[in-house]
Amino acid sequence: MTTLQAIIIAIVEGITEFLPVSSTGHMIITQELLGMEINDFVKAFTVNIQFGAILSVIVLYWKRFFQTLDFYFKLFVAFIPAAVIGFLLSDFIDSLLENVVVVAVMLVLGGIVLLFVDKWFKNPAKDQSISYPTALKIGFFQCIAMIPGVSRSAASIIGGMSQKLDRKTAAEFSFFLAVPTMFAASGYKLLQNYKTITADNIDTLLIGNVVAFIVAMIAIKSFITFLTRYGFKVFGYYRIVVGLVILVMLAFGHDLSVV
């Protein structure tokens, strides 16, 4: 992996991680366009630059993130489903991750869902506080994103809206929930792949995290503004296009690899 490739991948990660578009699908297309060899370090890199994206949430929302213990307890409750189901179905999830067709199909299906989300949940409650049952239900929605191509952000935001949260509140809670979820997933993968990180490539990993951090900050702020004004429909059409692009590339014999 060259430094330029690392920067491009980090930009893609920073933009797509918190948007309802699936970072996995974009990684597939980006790596194919760059002609990258998918080795163990590349796989570790694409997972561990999520640490930079996580940090962007903490920095942007630091006043709200460092709140009462009740806030952390609710995040923990929302995180439990993903922790339990992810641990129990780890091998099955990894097998799905290797199936590019699954990723592409879920991008398309998820895109179709986003076309109608704003109509389904157009009457949010006046009280936008998040209870423990609401947090738990959002946590279960997040688990749907264990199917590659679904998008963790989309699943958790829709979960929040199904509980009468408005788009902005649901999106922000999705960002907060990303911190323990992504930290656990990235930390687990780091333990599995730490031997691939050496003195020769650690600078590449650091550059990737810095770029992902900066880009994610910009993406989060832009997404909240856009989502509040325009809703999900644009993201739905975009997902459908990306999914179809992957399917067309497969049909023409491209050997696509999933990170």
C-alpha positions in Angstrom: 0.0 0.0 0.0 1.4 3.4 -1.0 0.9 6.6 1.0 -1.4 7.9 -1.7 -3.5 4.8 -1.6 -3.7 5.0 2.2 -4.9 8.6 2.0 -7.6 7.8 -0.6 -8.8 4.9 1.4 -8.9 7.0 4.6 -10.9 9.7 2.7 -13.4 7.1 1.6 -13.7 5.8 5.1 -14.1 9.2 6.7 -16.8 10.2 4.3 -18.8 6.9 4.3 -18.5 5.6 7.8 -21.2 7.9 9.3 -23.4 8.3 6.2 -26.1 5.7 5.4 -24.3 4.5 2.3 -22.2 1.5 3.5 -18.4 2.0 3.8 -17.9 -1.6 2.8 -19.4 -1.1 -0.7 -17.2 1.9 -1.2 -14.1 0.2 -0.1 -14.7 -2.6 -2.7 -15.0 -0.1 -5.5 -12.1 2.1 -4.4 -9.7 -0.8 -4.0 -10.6 -2.1 -7.4 -10.2 1.3 -9.0 -6.8 1.6 -7.3 -5.7 -1.9 -8.4 -4.7 -2.7 -4.8 -3.4 -6.0 -3.6 -5.6 -7.1 -0.7 -3.0 -8.4 1.8 -3.2 -8.7 5.6 -2.0 -5.2 6.3 -4.5 -3.7 3.9 -7.3 -5.5 5.8 -5.9 -4.3 9.1 -5.5 -0.8 7.8 -9.1 -0.5 6.6 -10.5 -1.6 10.0 -8.1 0.3 12.2 -8.5 3.7 10.6 -11.9 3.6 12.2 -10.2 4.8 15.3 -9.7 8.2 13.6 -13.3 8.3 12.7 -14.3 7.5 16.3 -12.2 10.3 17.6 -14.0 12.8 15.3 -17.3 12.0 17.1 -15.8 12.6 20.5 -14.1 15.9 19.4 -17.2 17.3 17.7 -19.6 16.3 20.5 -17.3 16.5 23.5 -19.6 18.7 25.5 -22.5 16.2 25.0 -20.3 13.1 25.0 -18.9 13.7 28.5 -22.2 13.9 30.3 -23.9 12.1 33.1 -23.5 8.4 33.9 -27.1 7.9 32.6 -25.9 8.8 29.1 -23.2 6.2 29.2 -25.5 3.5 30.6 -27.9 4.1 27.7 -25.0 3.8 25.2 -24.0 0.6 26.9 -27.6 -0.8 26.7 -27.7 0.1 23.0 -24.3 -1.5 22.5 -25.1 -4.9 24.2 -27.1 -6.4 21.2 -24.2 -5.9 18.8 -21.6 -7.1 21.3 -23.5 -10.3 22.0 -24.7 -11.1 18.5 -21.4 -10.1 17.0 -19.5 -12.4 19.3 -21.8 -15.4 18.8 -22.1 -15.0 15.0 -18.5 -13.8 14.2 -17.6 -16.6 11.8 -20.9 -16.3 10.0 -20.6 -12.6 9.6 -17.0 -13.0 8.3 -18.4 -15.5 5.7 -21.0 -13.0 4.5 -18.3 -10.3 4.3 -16.5 -12.4 1.7 -19.6 -12.4 -0.5 -19.5 -9.3 -2.7 -22.9 -10.2 -4.2 -24.4 -9.9 -0.7 -22.9 -6.5 -0.3 -24.2 -5.2 -3.6 -27.7 -6.6 -3.2 -28.0 -5.1 0.3 -26.8 -1.8 -1.0 -29.7 -1.8 -3.5 -32.3 -3.1 -1.1 -31.1 -0.6 1.6 -31.3 2.2 -1.0 -34.9 1.3 -1.7 -35.8 1.4 2.0 -34.2 4.9 2.3 -36.5 6.2 -0.5 -39.5 5.7 1.8 -38.1 6.2 5.3 -39.1 9.8 5.5 -42.7 8.9 4.7 -42.8 6.1 7.2 -41.6 8.1 10.1 -42.8 11.6 9.5 -44.4 12.3 12.8 -41.6 12.4 15.5 -42.6 12.8 19.2 -42.4 16.2 20.9 -40.3 14.6 23.7 -36.9 13.7 22.1 -35.4 12.2 25.2 -34.1 8.6 24.8 -35.2 6.0 27.3 -33.5 2.7 28.1 -36.0 0.7 26.1 -35.5 3.0 23.1 -31.8 2.7 23.4 -32.1 -1.1 23.4 -34.3 -1.2 20.4 -31.9 1.0 18.5 -29.2 -1.4 19.5 -31.1 -4.3 17.9 -31.6 -2.3 14.7 -27.8 -1.7 14.6 -27.3 -5.4 14.5 -28.9 -5.5 11.0 -25.8 -3.8 9.8 -23.8 -7.0 10.5 -25.0 -8.0 7.1 -22.4 -6.4 4.8 -23.8 -3.5 2.7 -26.6 -2.6 5.1 -24.8 0.4 6.8 -24.5 0.7 10.5 -25.4 4.4 10.3 -28.6 3.8 8.3 -29.7 0.9 10.5 -29.3 2.7 13.8 -30.8 6.0 12.5 -33.9 4.2 11.1 -34.1 2.4 14.5 -34.2 5.7 16.2 -36.8 7.2 13.9 -38.9 4.1 14.4 -39.0 5.1 18.1 -40.4 8.5 17.2 -37.0 10.4 17.3 -36.6 13.1 14.7 -33.8 12.7 12.0 -31.3 14.9 13.8 -31.7 13.3 17.2 -31.6 9.8 15.7 -28.5 10.6 13.6 -26.6 12.1 16.6 -27.4 9.1 18.8 -26.2 6.9 16.0 -22.9 8.8 16.0 -22.6 8.3 19.8 -23.4 4.6 19.5 -20.6 4.3 16.9 -18.0 5.0 19.5 -18.3 1.9 21.6 -19.4 -0.3 18.7 -16.6 0.7 16.3 -14.0 0.8 19.1 -14.9 -2.8 20.1 -14.8 -4.0 16.5 -11.6 -2.2 15.6 -9.9 -3.3 18.9 -10.8 -6.9 18.3 -9.5 -6.8 14.7 -6.3 -5.1 15.9 -5.7 -7.9 18.4 -6.1 -10.4 15.6 -3.9 -8.6 13.1 -1.4 -6.7 15.2 1.5 -8.7 13.8 0.9 -7.2 10.3 1.7 -3.7 11.7 5.4 -3.1 11.7 7.9 -0.2 12.0 7.9 -0.1 8.2 4.1 0.5 7.8 3.0 2.1 11.1 3.5 5.6 9.6 1.0 4.7 6.9 -1.5 3.6 9.6 -1.0 6.9 11.5 -1.5 8.9 8.3 -4.7 7.0 7.6 -6.1 7.7 11.0 -5.3 11.4 10.8 -7.0 11.7 7.4 -10.0 9.7 8.4 -10.4 11.9 11.5 -10.4 15.2 9.6 -12.6 13.9 6.8 -15.1 12.3 9.2 -15.5 15.6 11.1 -16.4 17.4 7.9 -18.7 14.5 6.8 -20.6 14.4 10.1 -21.3 18.2 10.2 -22.3 18.2 6.5 -24.5 15.1 6.9 -26.5 16.5 9.9 -27.3 19.7 8.0 -28.2 17.9 4.8 -30.3 15.2 6.6 -32.3 17.8 8.6 -33.2 19.7 5.4 -33.6 17.1 2.8 -34.0 13.6 4.4 -32.8 10.2 3.1 -34.0 10.0 -0.5 -30.8 11.2 -2.1 -28.8 8.6 -0.2 -31.3 6.0 -1.3 -30.7 6.7 -4.9 -27.0 6.8 -4.4 -26.9 3.4 -2.7 -28.8 1.9 -5.5 -26.4 3.2 -8.1 -23.3 2.0 -6.1 -24.9 -1.5 -5.6 -25.6 -1.7 -9.3 -22.1 -0.6 -10.2 -20.7 -3.5 -8.1 -23.0 -6.0 -9.8 -22.1 -4.7 -13.2 -18.4 -5.0 -12.4 -18.9 -8.5 -11.2 -20.9 -9.4 -14.4 -17.9 -8.2 -16.4 -15.5 -10.4 -14.6 -13.8 -8.1 -12.1 -12.3 -10.0 -9.2 -13.6 -7.8 -6.3 -12.4 -8.4 -2.8 -14.1 -7.3 0.4 -12.0 -5.9 3.2 
